[in-house]
Amino acid sequence: MATKGQRKTVMTSNIDLSRVHMVGIGGAGMSGIARILLSRGSSVTGSDMKDSRSILALRAAGAQVTVGHSAENLHVTGQLPTVVVTSFAAIPQDNPELLAAREHDIPVVRRSDVLAQLMSDRRAFLLAGTHGKTSTTSMAVAAMQAAGWDPSFAIGGQLNRAGTNAHHGTGDVFIAEADESDGSFLSYQPEVAVVTNVEPDHLDYFGTEEAYRQVFERFAGCVVDGGTLVVCVDDAGSRALAQSLLTAESADGPHCRIIGYGTREAMEAAPEIEAGAIIDELKVSNKGTEARVRFSGEEAPRTLRVAIPGTHMVLNATAAVLGGALLGADLDKLLEGVAEFDGVRRRFEYHGTVKGVQVYDDYAHHPTEVTAVLSAARERIAAQGEGRVIAVFQPHLYSRTMTFADEFAAALSLSDEVVLLDIFGARENPVEGVDSRVIGDKITVPWEYASEFTGVPQIVAQRVRTGDMVLTIGAGTVTMLADEILRELEG
């Protein structure tokens, strides 16, 4: 199933990576790039608003990291950096380090620009989509490693088994999560690109749903000539992307191969999309999910197993295996790799069981993601035969909460009870009169608004009973509550 992509000739500036300063170095994406730069011999400095486990690990690896933002941070080594790296979406343009860089005529670039240069001499295997990028990228890494490959990788989350989010490998493949939130994934040139789904998000940046969808069409155009675009046919947005590309007027047709993966029903409903993998006989148990998958070019279907529950995880695992096979890895070993995959931090991450109550934590912060994780929880509870699902949800961003209040309420109503925390504003200022009760008023199951963060463990402990599953859900500080809930239950 291997493809031979030919890299396009693209005019790019050559970034001097000898001395790199990273603003917001502790972030999931930035810290991964820093790890690879250190492994490749670059001098790395950086700054962030607070210490974290990521920053402690980077210091141990040789980075010089300052807590707090100041123009003086550019001088910590006694030499000015050759480049300053930032995230245009997360770091304001009046940041003192960015201002100082411009005063000294130091180039300021995006994280994606650096990652593109690091991938320039490798075969890029990129995972994109509104949801599921981190899990799918992580599965792809686990699968390729099990197949005996040593890929470089950069992921927006920490692999549980590897304990890291990035690695400088010895092989010729680079696996990376392609973030669409600010359009920065247009810097890349993948040989194999997966799009798990396309659903409007980040409208604070894109402005309209149409603009958001169009950026994925442009990303498809970044695939190298002769490469492969892999789309999830079960997702309406991803399916529409493939159909649009296949019907676009071109004398020679698409510049790359377009193939789909998905359930049998979805693939049969879209016969115009070449079938790369067809999923059948999907079964959920309290130990995970199993399915039979027929891959393109294979006479017999193979068994695919994932330890993490949910149909969406079977789709993600199929994408990871299919992408690895397209690059030439052994299919059976790829399947072994995803079967042994034990997850990513904050993706249906198990924290413990006390008095028969299981506690998990998940990063879901979009209605579709919340729906997926709660559906998976319901499937797991049904398989064990007893118990309820208790969701502890912290909305992320005021703009997202207001835009998707109805959708969040519908998603959360899949649980049996909900505890709503106040909105985690992140980069946004509070909006007068808006709190998480704009969601709560639309929820159709019992719910409670927790105005005090520290009181949440006690609220949960009073509600649960043996057999229940508690999920702390959101992209903010809610992740701190999983262990606190367990401690409260022990007491």
GIWO-V909538 format. One line per field, one symbol per residue. ss: DSSP state (~ for helix, > for strand, _ for the rest). burial: b if it has 9 or more other ideal C-beta (glycine too) atoms within 8 Angstrom, else e. A space follows every 50 residues. Layout:
ss = ???
burial = ???
This chain:
ss = _____>____________>>>>>____~~~~~~~~~~~~___>>>>>>__ __~~~~~~~~~__>>>>___~~~~~_______>>>>_________~~~~~ ~~~___>>>>~~~~~~~~~___>>>>>>____~~~~~~~~~~~~~~____ _>>>____>______>>_____>>>>>______~~~~____>>>>_____ __~~~~__~~~~~~~~~~~~____>__>>>>>___~~~~~~~~~~~~___ ______>>>>>>>~~~~~_____>>>>>>>>>>>>__>>>>>>>>_____ _>>>>>____~~~~~~~~~~~~~~~~____~~~~~~~~~~___>____>> >>>>__>>>>>>____~~~~~~~~~~~~~~~~~~____>>>>>>>>_~~~ ~~~_~~~~~~~~____>>>>>>>>____________~~~~_____>>>>> __~~~~~~~~~~~_____>>>>>___~~~~~~~~~~~~~~_
burial = bebebeeeeeeeeebebebbbbbbbbbbbbbbbbbbbbebebebbbbbee eeebbbbbbeeebbbbbebbeebbebeeeebbbbbbbbeebeeebbbbbb bbeeebbbbbbbbbbbbbbeebbbbbbbbbbbbbbbbbbbbbbbbbbebe bbbbbbbbbbeeebbbbebeeebbbbbbbbbbbbbbbbbbbbbbbbbbbe bbbebbeeeebbbebbbbbbebbbebbbbbbbbebebbbbbbbbbbeeee eeebebbbbbbbbeebbeebeebebbbbbbebebeeebbbbbbbbbebee bbbbbbbbbbbbbbbbbbbbbbbbbbbebebebbbbbbbebebbebbbbe beebeebbbbbbbbbbbbbbbbbbbbbbbbbebbeebbbbbbbbbbbbbb bbebbebbbbbbbbbebbbbbbbbbeebeeeeebebebbbebbebebbbb eebeebbebbbeebeebbbbbbbbebebbebbbbbbbbbee
